[in-house]
């Protein structure tokens, strides 16, 4: 199984076709997406998860974090139909701490089920204290991490406090587990660290490989892990 996480920057840089090309090259079975638009004027009112899903032959679902320009902005999940066993792919949006009360944009945790897994798609905030609160909220939503995958732009590297909190609770860093060399995944204008993560529950198969595919389609790399 191939798992991926990809902050697509609402296709602002080059539109949807280059994102489709990169995802098609990676061939993920499940792909968590961050910074996704549905019906927003700035992205021609497109339903971006549905458009990507149709182009790739994948099911899609969307979790709105905020209303924007007549539509919504949030996170999404793509899944190959074979994983769904005839069931629809449905998202639940769980609000995360932070948001406008702290001068930041609202964030949500997308939760869904596919291939017998509980899948969580996350996009954490920039201030470290907010990220820590969001990591704690993610763990509260997850409960038992067995049978669970987190696909996220967590806005901090593998040594960040929020990521460490998730690892201490039983999640595994798939990139590190695969033995892949450390690299920076985003963003191009202020390079930070490997902030795009695939985290595995303690009972999931071992990560065999991990890679990051970059292009001008986004300011983040597409991170792909194979189990």
NORGI-V884984 format. One record per residue. N is the residue number from 0. RES is the residue in three letters. SS is DSSP state (a for helix, b for strand, c for the rest). Layout:
BEGIN
n=N res=RES ss=SS
n=N res=RES ss=SS
END
This chain:
BEGIN
n=0 res=UNK ss=c
n=1 res=UNK ss=b
n=2 res=UNK ss=b
n=3 res=UNK ss=b
n=4 res=UNK ss=b
n=5 res=UNK ss=b
n=6 res=UNK ss=b
n=7 res=UNK ss=c
n=8 res=UNK ss=a
n=9 res=UNK ss=a
n=10 res=UNK ss=a
n=11 res=UNK ss=c
n=12 res=UNK ss=c
n=13 res=UNK ss=c
n=14 res=UNK ss=c
n=15 res=UNK ss=a
n=16 res=UNK ss=a
n=17 res=UNK ss=a
n=18 res=UNK ss=a
n=19 res=UNK ss=a
n=20 res=UNK ss=a
n=21 res=UNK ss=a
n=22 res=UNK ss=a
n=23 res=UNK ss=a
n=24 res=UNK ss=a
n=25 res=UNK ss=a
n=26 res=UNK ss=c
n=27 res=UNK ss=c
n=28 res=UNK ss=c
n=29 res=UNK ss=b
n=30 res=UNK ss=b
n=31 res=UNK ss=b
n=32 res=UNK ss=b
n=33 res=UNK ss=b
n=34 res=UNK ss=b
n=35 res=UNK ss=b
n=36 res=UNK ss=b
n=37 res=UNK ss=b
n=38 res=UNK ss=c
n=39 res=UNK ss=c
n=40 res=UNK ss=a
n=41 res=UNK ss=a
n=42 res=UNK ss=a
n=43 res=UNK ss=c
n=44 res=UNK ss=c
n=45 res=UNK ss=c
n=46 res=UNK ss=b
n=47 res=UNK ss=a
n=48 res=UNK ss=a
n=49 res=UNK ss=a
n=50 res=UNK ss=a
n=51 res=UNK ss=a
n=52 res=UNK ss=a
n=53 res=UNK ss=a
n=54 res=UNK ss=a
n=55 res=UNK ss=a
n=56 res=UNK ss=c
n=57 res=UNK ss=b
n=58 res=UNK ss=b
n=59 res=UNK ss=b
n=60 res=UNK ss=b
n=61 res=UNK ss=b
n=62 res=UNK ss=b
n=63 res=UNK ss=b
n=64 res=UNK ss=b
n=65 res=UNK ss=b
n=66 res=UNK ss=b
n=67 res=UNK ss=b
n=68 res=UNK ss=c
n=69 res=UNK ss=c
n=70 res=UNK ss=b
n=71 res=UNK ss=b
n=72 res=UNK ss=b
n=73 res=UNK ss=b
n=74 res=UNK ss=b
n=75 res=UNK ss=b
n=76 res=UNK ss=b
n=77 res=UNK ss=b
n=78 res=UNK ss=b
n=79 res=UNK ss=b
n=80 res=UNK ss=a
n=81 res=UNK ss=a
n=82 res=UNK ss=a
n=83 res=UNK ss=c
n=84 res=UNK ss=c
n=85 res=UNK ss=c
n=86 res=UNK ss=c
n=87 res=UNK ss=c
n=88 res=UNK ss=c
n=89 res=UNK ss=c
n=90 res=UNK ss=c
n=91 res=UNK ss=b
n=92 res=UNK ss=b
n=93 res=UNK ss=b
n=94 res=UNK ss=b
n=95 res=UNK ss=c
n=96 res=UNK ss=c
n=97 res=UNK ss=c
n=98 res=UNK ss=a
n=99 res=UNK ss=a
n=100 res=UNK ss=a
n=101 res=UNK ss=a
n=102 res=UNK ss=c
n=103 res=UNK ss=c
n=104 res=UNK ss=c
n=105 res=UNK ss=c
n=106 res=UNK ss=c
n=107 res=UNK ss=b
n=108 res=UNK ss=b
n=109 res=UNK ss=b
n=110 res=UNK ss=b
n=111 res=UNK ss=b
n=112 res=UNK ss=b
n=113 res=UNK ss=b
n=114 res=UNK ss=c
n=115 res=UNK ss=c
n=116 res=UNK ss=b
n=117 res=UNK ss=b
n=118 res=UNK ss=b
n=119 res=UNK ss=b
n=120 res=UNK ss=b
n=121 res=UNK ss=b
n=122 res=UNK ss=b
n=123 res=UNK ss=c
n=124 res=UNK ss=c
n=125 res=UNK ss=c
n=126 res=UNK ss=c
n=127 res=UNK ss=a
n=128 res=UNK ss=a
n=129 res=UNK ss=a
n=130 res=UNK ss=a
n=131 res=UNK ss=a
n=132 res=UNK ss=a
n=133 res=UNK ss=a
n=134 res=UNK ss=a
n=135 res=UNK ss=a
n=136 res=UNK ss=a
n=137 res=UNK ss=a
n=138 res=UNK ss=a
n=139 res=UNK ss=a
n=140 res=UNK ss=a
n=141 res=UNK ss=a
n=142 res=UNK ss=c
n=143 res=UNK ss=c
n=144 res=UNK ss=c
n=145 res=UNK ss=c
n=146 res=UNK ss=c
n=147 res=UNK ss=b
n=148 res=UNK ss=b
n=149 res=UNK ss=b
n=150 res=UNK ss=b
n=151 res=UNK ss=b
n=152 res=UNK ss=b
n=153 res=UNK ss=c
n=154 res=UNK ss=c
n=155 res=UNK ss=c
n=156 res=UNK ss=c
n=157 res=UNK ss=c
n=158 res=UNK ss=c
n=159 res=UNK ss=c
n=160 res=UNK ss=a
n=161 res=UNK ss=a
n=162 res=UNK ss=a
n=163 res=UNK ss=a
n=164 res=UNK ss=a
n=165 res=UNK ss=a
n=166 res=UNK ss=a
n=167 res=UNK ss=a
n=168 res=UNK ss=c
n=169 res=UNK ss=c
n=170 res=UNK ss=c
n=171 res=UNK ss=b
n=172 res=UNK ss=b
n=173 res=UNK ss=a
n=174 res=UNK ss=a
n=175 res=UNK ss=a
n=176 res=UNK ss=a
n=177 res=UNK ss=a
n=178 res=UNK ss=c
n=179 res=UNK ss=c
n=180 res=UNK ss=c
n=181 res=UNK ss=c
n=182 res=UNK ss=c
n=183 res=UNK ss=c
n=184 res=UNK ss=c
n=185 res=UNK ss=b
n=186 res=UNK ss=c
n=187 res=UNK ss=c
n=188 res=UNK ss=c
n=189 res=UNK ss=c
n=190 res=UNK ss=c
n=191 res=UNK ss=c
n=192 res=UNK ss=b
n=193 res=UNK ss=c
n=194 res=UNK ss=c
n=195 res=UNK ss=b
n=196 res=UNK ss=b
n=197 res=UNK ss=b
n=198 res=UNK ss=b
n=199 res=UNK ss=b
n=200 res=UNK ss=c
n=201 res=UNK ss=c
n=202 res=UNK ss=c
n=203 res=UNK ss=c
n=204 res=UNK ss=c
n=205 res=UNK ss=c
n=206 res=UNK ss=c
n=207 res=UNK ss=c
n=208 res=UNK ss=b
n=209 res=UNK ss=b
n=210 res=UNK ss=b
n=211 res=UNK ss=b
n=212 res=UNK ss=b
n=213 res=UNK ss=c
n=214 res=UNK ss=c
n=215 res=UNK ss=c
n=216 res=UNK ss=c
n=217 res=UNK ss=c
n=218 res=UNK ss=c
n=219 res=UNK ss=c
n=220 res=UNK ss=c
n=221 res=UNK ss=b
n=222 res=UNK ss=b
n=223 res=UNK ss=b
n=224 res=UNK ss=b
n=225 res=UNK ss=b
n=226 res=UNK ss=c
END
